[in-house]
Amino acid sequence: MRRSAPPPHMQFPRAAGLLLHPTSLPGNGGIGDFGPDAHRFVQWLADAGLKIWQVLPLGPTGYGDSPYQGFSAFAGNPLLIHVPGWSAEQQPTHAVDFGEVIPAKHAALAAWLDTMPFDAPVEQFVHEQHHWLPDYALFMALKQAHGGVEWTQWERGAAQRNPAALTAWRARLRADIERIYKQQYVFFGQYHALHRACRALGITLMGDVPIYVAHDSADVWANPTQFQLNADGTLRVQAGVPPDYFSKTGQLWGNPLYDWARMKSNGYAWWIQRMRAALELFDMVRLDHFRGFEAYWEIPGDARTAVNGHWVKGPGAPLFEALTRALGPLPIVAENLGLITPEVESLREQFRYPGMAILQFAFNEQGSTFIPHRYDRDLVVYTGTHDNDTTMGWWQSTGEGDSTRSAETVLRERAFAQRYLATDGRDIHWVLIRTALASVANTVLFPMQDVLGLGSADRMNLPGRQKGNWGFRVTWAQLTPEVTDRLHELTSTYER
């Protein structure tokens, strides 16, 4: 029997890069943005010998300020827009105080946008983004008009998208809608300018596509039949993951689950639009929670923890076949962490998407697939991710308060790591960076916190924590010539 040829795939060159969300960039605006500091940072990446800049999702954030719970899978976060001449010098430079920054930045942005005409270039932009922008602008204007509550709590005509009601609301909210159009026009203009700067210096921009979208989003409000919802729009079932090494009660995400049968019936059109939009922004993308495409953890909509869920088969190969037919070979990195089965790995290997290995997890048991001597070239290696503790925090942990590691486990891991890495633990962050760079894996990435040797207080996210996440920022004073030169020497030594 003649075997079919494998699907075309992207081959990633040997390179190293940095994980840093734009909100974490230096600057005096209270939050990082796409302004001059971002362009200066791209030059710093090049000076350090790094060739990849990985960011988290760039959409507008909602409750909890999480990039993974945005109001749109297509829109840009207005907090990342650089407002000329505006600063928030009273804000700390080492962390984002979202409670203070959000109202101040939105007010400054609105005042600036009100001086900008709604002219032909803006109208052309709206026309080009017709498949998502009008719905998003109306959604955000309606949300503001209803005091910020979730769309299921709006007046019925708006919540249920009654055509006559929406026509009336569009007329009433015209000024707000046009301001949002201009906002998105400026966001994408500044972003593409930054992307061009990256390309000019040989820097690849790597994005992040979450598998799910937020329930309180324009995506769900505008396309309710694509999701498993009750008649009133509330969650019938929700997404999450079972207990794992991040949380002993699992993770309850609160995202609606897709109606995959309906999506398949229209050729996965929504997903094709979403991936096309991502590839217009990024040179490569990390596809979050890849295992959910093979099978996903379905939890009752009213559950309080993720424990009482069950596995349901996902769309599998037909989705990626449709995406490849529409868009060509996809530069995807499959986030294959958690409870991974042979079926998940078979799906990933069928499309030849590189998976991920987390070096912090390499020492928790003998025979770990994350241990460097087991690496393949077609792999993306991280010292840690945005969901991990920093390397210094991981190394200094006592196990106290850790939901997944006991004190005994910590000591056993540390002893194994010391033997394996031939280290006494000094400069452990540089030891792990060097180990990753020296490996055969084509792609190596590390968070900025690991480059700087920062502790747990500076981690980006602690899964399950309701507040205090996503605020990390770096300062220019931390990016010393010594750090830059050391990175450049390492990336050069290991031919990255």
N, C-alpha and C positions, 0 to 999 in steps of 0.2 A: 504494500500500500504506500502510495507516494505521500510524504509528509508535506504539509503546507509550509511555506516560508515564514520565518518569524516576522512580526510587524517591524517597520522601520523604527529606529530609535535614535536618540541623541547621545553622542559620546562626549563626556565632560573631560577637559584637559586636566593635567595635574596642576592644582592651584590651591591656595589657602585664602581664607577670608575671615571677616569679622561679622558677628551678629550684634547689631545695635539699632534699635528702633529710632526713627528721626526725632521723636519726642525727647530722647535722651541726649541729643546733640547739645554742645555748648551754646551759649548766647545769653543775652540779657533780657529776653522776652518772657521769662518765667517758664518757658517750654521750648524745646527745640523745634525748628521749622525749616523751610526750604530756602532760607535766605543765604546771605554771604557766609555764615558759619558752616552751613552744609557744604557749600562749594569748597571752602577751606578744608573741611574734613575729607572730601574726596582726594584732594592733593595729599593730605596726610596718609591716607590709605596707600596711595601710590608710593610715597616716600618710604613707607614701612614694608614695601614689597608685597602687599596684599592685593589680590586680584578679584575678590568677591566681597560685595557688601550685601549682607542679608538683613532685611527689615521684616517686621511683623505686618499684619494686615493694615492697610492704610485708610480704611473706611471710617466714617464718622462714628464716634463711640457714644454709648449710652450709659446705662446704670453700671457703676463700678469702674468706668473708664477703661474697660477691657477692649483691646483691638479685636477680640474674638466675639464680641457682642455688639456689632455695629448696626446702625440704622439702615445700612444699604450695603450690598455686595459689590456695587458699581461706583458709588460716589466716593469722594475724597473727604478726609477729615479737615474741616475748616481750621482747626487749631494748628495745623501744619502750614498754613498760609503765612508767608512773611508779609507783615504790614509795614511798609516803609515809614521810618521815623518813629515807630512806636516801640516802647520798651516798658518793662515792668521791673524796674531796678529794685523795688522793695521786695521782690520775690527772691527766694533762695536760688542759687545757681546749681546746687548739688542735688536737688530733687524738685519734682513738679508738685506744687500744691494745687491740685485740680480744683478744689473748692474756691480758691482765689483766682486762679488763672482763667477758668472757663468764662465767667461773666465779664471779666475785664477784657479778655481777648475778643470775645464775641462783640462787645460794644465797640471796640476800636475797629474791628473788621467791618461792622455794619456802617460806621461813620465813613470809613474809606470807600466802601462800595457805593454808598449813596452819592459820592462825587463822580462816579464812573457812569458814562452813558450806556444805555442799553442799545448798542449799535449793531452794525452788520456782522462784525466778527462774533459777537455774542450770539446773535440769532443763528449764524451758521453753526456754531458749536451746539446749540440746542437742537438744531435739525439733525446734526450728525449723531447725537446721543439720544435720539427720539425713543429708543426702545426701553430706556430706564429713567431719563432725566425728568420729563414732565411728571411722571408718577412720584418720583422722589421729592421734587420741589413741592408738589401739592401735599404729600405726606408730611413733610417737615413743617409747612405752613399750617396745616391742620393741627398738627401736634402742638405747636405753639398756641394756636387759637383755643385749644382745649386744655391749656394749663400744663402741658407736658405729660398728661396721663397716657397709658397705653391705648392703642387704636381701638381695642375692643370696648373701651369705655367712652368713646366719642358718641355724639348724637347718632342715632341709628342710620340716618341717610348717608352720613360720611363713613361710618364704620362698615356698612354693607355695600358701599360704592353705588348707591342709587344714582343713575345718570343725571336726573334733574337736580338732585342735591349737589352733586359734584360741580355741575355747571354754575350753580349759584355760589358755591364756595370759591370757585376759581375767580369769579368776578369780584367777590368781596376781598379776596386775599391776593389780588394781582400784584400789588407792590412787594409783598413778602416773597411771592413766587419769583418775581423778576430779580430780586436781590439774591435769592438762592441760585438762580441761573448764573448770575455774575460771579457769585462765590465759587461755583464749580468751574467756571471758565478760567478764573484766576488760579485755582488749585492746580488744574491740569497743565496750565501754561507754565507755572513755576516748576512743577514736577518734571515735565519734559525737558525743561532747560537744565535741570539737575541731571537727568538721565543722559543728556548729550554731553555734559561735562564728564560724567563717568566713562562714557564710551571713548571720549577723546584721550583719556588717560589709561585705557585698557581695563577699566573696572567693570565687572559684570554685576548687574543689579539683580538680586534674588528676592523674590516676593514670597508671600505665604497665602495660600488659599485654604481657608477653613472649610471642612466638609459641610458644615451647617451654617445657617443664617439665624439671626436673632428672631424670636417671635415678634417682638415689637420693632418691626422693620418695614420699610417700603416694599421689600421683596415679598413678604408674606401677605401684607395688606393688598397689594396689587395683583397677587397671583395665588389666592387662597386655595384654588382647586389643585395646586401642585403639592399641597401639604396635607397631613392628616390632622384635621381640625374638627372641632364640634361645629354645629350650625351657627353658633354665636361667635365663632372665630377663636375660642379658647382651645387650649391644648387637649387633644384626645390622648395622645401619647407624646413622650418627650425623649430627648437624646441624653446619653451619658455613657459612662463606662463602669464595669463592675469593680470591686475592690482590687487594687493592684499596688505597686510599690510607691505610688503617689498618695494613696488614701485607703485606709482600711474599710471605709464605708462606700468606696467607689466615688465617682464624680457625677453629680446631678447637674447637667448643663442647662436644662430648661429650654433647649432649642426644639422647634417642631421637627418632626421627621417627615421626609419626603413621601409623596405618593408615587413610588417608583413605577408602578404599573401604568399610571397615567402619563408619567414622563416618558416612558418607553413608547407609548402609543403615538406621541408626537415627535418621535425621533430625538428625544433628549434636547429639544431646542433651547430650553432655558439654560441647561448646563453648557451647551455650545456657546451661547452668548456670554456666559460668565467666564469661561476659559478664554475665549477670544479677547475679552476685555482685559484679563490678567496678562495675557501675552503681549498686549499693546503697551503695557506698563513695564514688564519685567523680561529679562533675558532668560531666566529660569525660575521655577516656582517650586516651593515645598508644598506638597499636597497633604494637608493636615489629616490625621486620623484615617490613613489609607485603609486600615483594616475594616472600617465601616462600609466600604464599598463592596466587600465580600460578604460580611455579616455585621449587623449592628445591634447594639444593646438597646432594646425597647423597654421603656419604663412607663408605667401609668402616668397620665398627665397630672394627677393630683398627688403624686408621691413626694415624700420629703427627703428621702435618700435614694441612692442608686442601687441598693441591695436587691430589691425585689423586681428585677427586670428579667428579660430573657432574650436570647439571640434570635434574630430574624435575618434571613438571607437578603443580601443587598443586590444591586443591579449587576455586579460582576463584569465580565468581559464585554458584553454588549454596549455598555456605556463608553468604555475606552475605545472600542472599535468605532463608535459613532463620532467621538471626539477626534480620533486620528483621521477618519475620512474627511471631516470638515476642516481640520486645522493643520494636518500633516503631523510629522513626528513631534511629540510633546517633550519639552525640556523639563520633565517632572522629577523631583526627588520625593520618593514615597516615605512618609513618616510612618514607619512600621514598628512602633513601640507599643508596649502593653502586652495583652494576651494574644500573641500571634500564633496562628495555626498553620499547618502545611498548606491549607487551601488559600490563605492570605498570601503566603510566599509564592505559591504557584501562580496566582493572579499577577503579582508584581513581576515575577520572572517572565511571564508570558509576554509582557509589554516592555521588558528590559528596563524598568525604572530602577535606578539605584536606591537602595534602602539606607537606613541610618544606623549608626553605632554610637553609643554614648560611653565615653571613656570612664566616667565616674561609676558606671554600672559594671565595669569589667572585672571587678575584684570581689563581688559579693558571693561568688561561688566558683568552684573549679569547673572548667569546661564552658564558661560563659562565652556566648557568641560575640560579645563585645571586646574580648581580649585581643590585643593587636596581632598576635601571631596567627589568628584565624581570619584576618581581613582579606577581602578580595580587592582588586583594583576598582571595581565598579561599586564603590561604597562612599558614603558621605559620613565622615567621622567628626563628632563634636566632643570637646571636653565636657560640655554641659549645654543645656538649652535654656530658653527663657523660663521654663517650668522647674528647672533644677535649682538647688542651692548653688552658690558660687563654688569653685573648686576649693578655695580656702575655707569656706563655711563647711563644705562636705568633709574636708580633712580634719577640721577642728571640732567636729560634732562629737558629743558624748552619747548621743542616742536619746537623751532626755527630751521628752516632748515630741519625738519623732514617731509618726504613726506606723512606720514600716521597718524601722531599724532599732534593735535593742542595743544596749551598751555592749553586750557580748558580741553582737554582729559587727558593730563598729570596730571593736578591737581586732576581730578576726580579719575584716576587710583591710584594715590598716597594715596589719602584719604581712598579709599576702601582697599588698601593693608595694610595701617596702622591699620585699624579696624580689618581686617581679621587675620593679623599676630601678633597683639598686640605688635607693635613696634613703636618707635619714629623715626626709620630709621637709627639709629647708627648701624654700622656693618651690613648693610643690606645684604651684600654678605653672611655673616655667617648665617643670619636669613633665607635666601632662601635655603642655603645648608642644614641647620638643618630641615627645613620644608619638603624638598624633602626626606631626609634620614628617617624622622619619618613616612612618608606615608606608605601605604600598598603596593605600587608598588614594584615589585620584583627587578627592575633594576633602579638605579639612577646614572646619569652622570652629571658632571659639568666641564666646561672649566677651565684650569689652571688660567686664568685671574680672575675668580670668587673666587678661593681659595686665591689669593693674593690681592683681593680687588682693582684691577686695573681699570682705567677709560677708556673712549672712545678711547683715543689715542692708546691703546693697543689692540683694537679689531682685530680679525683675518681677517675679510672680511666685506666690505660694498657693498652689491649687487648693481650693476650699476656703481660703481666707476671703472674707467679704469686703475688706477694705485694706488700704495700705499697699496695694500692688501698683505696678506699671509706672512708678514715679522716678525711677533711677535716672540720674543725669551725670554726664562726665563734664569736666572742666578742661580748658586748654592747659592749665597749670599741671594737670595730671599727665598729659601727653608730652612727656619730656623727651629731649633728644636721646637720652639713654634708652628709653622704651622703644622709640622709633628705630634706633640703630640695632637694638637687639632683635627686634622682629625682622628687620631687613636681613640681618646676618643669618637668622634661622631659615627664613624662606629661601634665601639664596643657597645655603648649604644643602638643603633637601630638595633643590631644583623645583621649587614651586613659584 
